[in-house]
Amino acid sequence: METGALLGTLAIMAIAGYLHTVAGFGLGMVIMGAAGGLGVASLPVLAAVVSLVTLANSAIALPGGWRGLGKHRVIALAVGIVPSIILGVWLLRWMSASSTALLTLLLGALVLYGGVNVGLRPRPRQQESPSWSYAFIGLLTGLCGGLFGVPGPPAIYHCYRQPLPLEMIRLLLILCFAITSGMRTLFVATQGGLTADVWELALWSMPVVGGATWLGRRYPPACSVSMMRLLAMLTLIGLGLAILFKGLLSLVSG
């Protein structure tokens, strides 16, 4: 990667890490939306890097906290995630070689959906959803994670609708992202996808995201949480619309 592209990507990583810390919305969505939309690196490389960064963050945040999350929830999520990860990675490889415009449109739609999802405040259900619903959400989560390394939107909306303590929801989501990122990284590694470009960008990105996370905790912005959610929503919606427009232009011109 050229120096200018590397610096631009790391700047996006830093912004994404800071916003994720202070607003609580998807690290991967910002990275894939901004860096992928600008084309500073290929989508397969970015998706692999996002998975590695997410896995590292989850490893720090999760130890000791996963106990008590309920085996039925964890198993159901894993049952849905594992097969759909493979499908998602295969689709990414196929579309990156045969239909870049369609791949761009899918990325734009996912980022746009993520932005709308950030702005939603789902009302908790009276009773918890059955186990099969966790498996179904795991299927969608794995597909999104396999395609772009961005597993967040389906799992976030589903988990926040459950009548569970907020800390349990937070840990359940971290575990969900850890399973998705771990399985994706393992599968990509067996396919030879963890190339030198991926490791180089990942090794540069991890300390940058870590530093941005520290800054977010130490120096949060002087505005309310609701204002940060609004900023997050508008940022992702804007990125999603821009990527969709780019994809449509590529589809028409192609």
C-alpha positions in Angstrom: 0.0 0.0 0.0 1.3 3.5 -0.9 2.2 5.8 1.9 -0.7 8.2 1.2 -3.3 5.4 1.1 -1.8 3.9 4.3 -2.0 7.2 6.2 -5.5 7.9 5.0 -6.7 4.4 6.1 -5.0 4.8 9.5 -6.8 8.2 9.9 -10.1 6.5 9.2 -9.2 3.7 11.7 -8.5 6.3 14.4 -11.7 8.2 13.8 -13.7 4.9 13.8 -12.0 3.8 17.0 -12.7 7.1 18.7 -16.4 7.2 17.6 -16.9 3.6 18.5 -15.6 4.3 22.1 -17.7 7.4 22.7 -20.9 6.5 20.7 -20.9 2.7 20.9 -21.6 2.1 17.3 -19.9 -0.2 14.8 -16.1 0.1 14.4 -16.3 -2.0 11.2 -19.1 0.0 9.6 -17.1 3.2 9.7 -13.9 1.6 8.4 -15.6 -0.4 5.6 -17.9 2.6 4.8 -15.2 5.2 4.6 -12.1 3.3 3.5 -14.0 0.9 1.3 -16.0 3.6 -0.3 -12.9 5.7 -1.0 -11.2 2.6 -2.5 -8.0 3.1 -0.5 -7.7 -0.7 -0.2 -9.5 -3.7 -1.6 -12.6 -4.8 0.2 -11.3 -8.3 0.9 -8.2 -6.8 2.5 -10.2 -4.3 4.6 -12.7 -7.0 5.7 -9.8 -9.3 6.9 -8.2 -6.4 8.8 -11.5 -5.4 10.4 -11.9 -9.0 11.6 -8.4 -9.1 13.1 -8.9 -5.7 14.8 -12.3 -6.7 16.2 -11.0 -10.0 17.4 -8.2 -8.2 19.3 -10.6 -5.7 20.9 -13.0 -8.5 21.9 -10.1 -10.5 23.4 -9.4 -7.5 25.7 -13.0 -6.7 26.6 -14.4 -10.2 27.0 -12.3 -12.4 29.4 -14.3 -13.4 32.4 -17.4 -11.6 31.3 -19.0 -14.2 29.1 -20.0 -16.5 32.0 -23.7 -16.3 32.7 -24.7 -15.3 29.2 -26.7 -18.6 28.8 -25.5 -21.6 26.8 -28.7 -21.7 24.7 -28.1 -18.2 23.4 -24.4 -18.7 22.7 -24.9 -22.1 21.0 -27.8 -20.8 18.9 -25.8 -17.8 17.7 -22.8 -20.0 16.9 -25.0 -22.5 15.0 -26.2 -19.7 12.7 -22.8 -17.8 12.4 -20.4 -20.7 11.5 -22.0 -21.8 8.2 -23.0 -18.4 7.0 -19.4 -17.0 7.6 -18.2 -19.4 4.9 -21.0 -18.4 2.5 -20.2 -14.7 3.1 -16.5 -15.0 2.4 -17.2 -17.1 -0.7 -19.6 -14.4 -2.0 -17.1 -11.7 -1.3 -14.4 -13.5 -3.3 -16.8 -14.2 -6.1 -18.2 -10.7 -6.4 -14.9 -9.0 -6.0 -13.8 -10.9 -9.1 -17.0 -10.7 -11.2 -19.2 -7.9 -10.0 -17.5 -5.0 -8.2 -20.5 -2.7 -8.7 -22.9 -5.2 -7.1 -20.4 -5.6 -4.2 -20.3 -1.8 -3.7 -24.1 -1.6 -3.7 -24.3 -4.3 -1.0 -21.7 -2.5 1.1 -23.6 0.8 0.7 -26.9 -0.9 1.7 -25.3 -2.5 4.8 -23.7 0.8 5.9 -27.0 2.7 5.3 -28.9 0.0 7.3 -26.4 0.3 10.1 -26.9 4.1 10.2 -30.7 3.7 10.4 -30.2 1.0 13.0 -28.1 3.3 15.2 -30.9 5.8 15.3 -33.5 3.3 16.2 -34.4 2.6 19.8 -36.1 -0.8 19.8 -38.6 -1.4 22.5 -37.7 -4.5 24.6 -40.1 -7.5 24.2 -42.1 -8.7 27.2 -40.7 -12.1 26.8 -37.3 -13.2 25.5 -37.2 -14.5 21.9 -36.9 -18.3 21.4 -33.5 -19.9 20.7 -34.3 -20.4 16.9 -34.4 -16.6 16.6 -30.9 -16.3 17.9 -29.8 -18.9 15.3 -31.5 -16.9 12.6 -29.9 -13.7 13.7 -26.6 -15.6 13.8 -27.1 -16.6 10.2 -27.6 -12.9 9.1 -24.7 -11.8 11.4 -22.3 -14.4 9.9 -23.3 -13.5 6.4 -22.6 -9.8 7.0 -19.4 -10.6 8.8 -18.3 -13.0 6.1 -18.9 -10.5 3.3 -17.5 -7.3 4.9 -16.2 -8.2 8.4 -19.2 -6.1 9.7 -21.4 -8.4 11.8 -23.1 -5.7 13.9 -26.5 -4.5 12.6 -28.6 -7.6 12.8 -27.3 -8.8 16.2 -27.4 -5.3 17.7 -31.1 -4.7 16.9 -32.1 -8.2 18.0 -30.3 -8.2 21.3 -31.5 -4.8 22.3 -35.1 -6.0 21.9 -34.6 -8.7 24.5 -35.7 -8.1 28.2 -32.1 -8.6 29.4 -29.8 -6.4 31.6 -27.8 -3.9 29.4 -24.5 -5.3 30.6 -25.5 -8.8 29.5 -26.6 -7.5 26.1 -23.2 -5.7 25.8 -21.2 -8.8 26.6 -23.5 -11.0 24.4 -22.8 -8.7 21.5 -19.0 -8.7 22.2 -19.1 -12.5 22.3 -21.1 -12.6 19.0 -18.6 -10.4 17.3 -15.7 -12.4 18.7 -17.2 -15.7 17.3 -17.8 -14.0 13.9 -14.4 -12.4 13.7 -12.6 -15.6 14.9 -14.4 -17.9 12.5 -13.9 -15.5 9.6 -10.2 -15.1 10.4 -9.7 -18.9 10.7 -11.5 -19.6 7.4 -9.7 -16.9 5.5 -6.4 -18.2 6.9 -7.1 -21.7 5.5 -7.9 -20.2 2.1 -4.6 -18.2 2.1 -6.4 -14.9 2.5 -4.2 -13.5 5.4 -1.7 -12.0 3.0 1.2 -9.8 3.7 -1.0 -6.8 2.9 -3.5 -7.8 5.5 -1.0 -8.4 8.2 0.9 -5.1 7.4 -2.3 -3.0 7.6 -3.6 -4.9 10.7 -0.3 -4.4 12.6 -0.4 -0.7 11.8 -4.1 -0.5 12.7 -4.2 -2.2 16.1 -2.1 0.4 18.0 -3.9 3.2 16.2 -7.4 1.9 17.1 -6.1 1.2 20.7 -4.8 4.8 21.0 -8.1 6.2 19.7 -10.0 4.0 22.2 -7.9 5.4 25.0 -8.5 8.9 23.9 -12.2 8.3 23.7 -12.3 7.1 27.3 -10.0 9.8 28.6 -11.3 12.7 26.6 -14.9 12.2 25.5 -16.5 15.0 23.5 -18.4 17.7 25.4 -21.9 16.7 24.1 -24.7 14.3 25.2 -24.9 10.6 24.3 -28.0 11.4 22.2 -26.1 13.9 20.2 -23.3 11.4 19.6 -25.9 8.8 18.4 -27.3 11.4 16.0 -23.8 12.1 14.7 -23.2 8.4 14.3 -26.5 7.9 12.5 -25.9 10.8 10.1 -22.3 9.8 9.4 -23.3 6.2 8.5 -26.3 7.2 6.5 -24.2 9.7 4.5 -21.5 7.1 3.9 -24.1 4.5 2.9 -25.8 6.9 0.4 -22.4 7.9 -1.1 -21.4 4.3 -1.6 -24.7 3.4 -3.1 -24.4 6.3 -5.5 -20.9 5.2 -6.4 -22.1 1.6 -7.0 -25.0 2.8 -9.2 -22.6 4.9 -11.3 -20.3 1.9 -11.7 -23.3 -0.3 -12.7 -24.5 2.2 -15.3 -21.1 2.9 -16.8 -20.2 -0.8 -16.8 
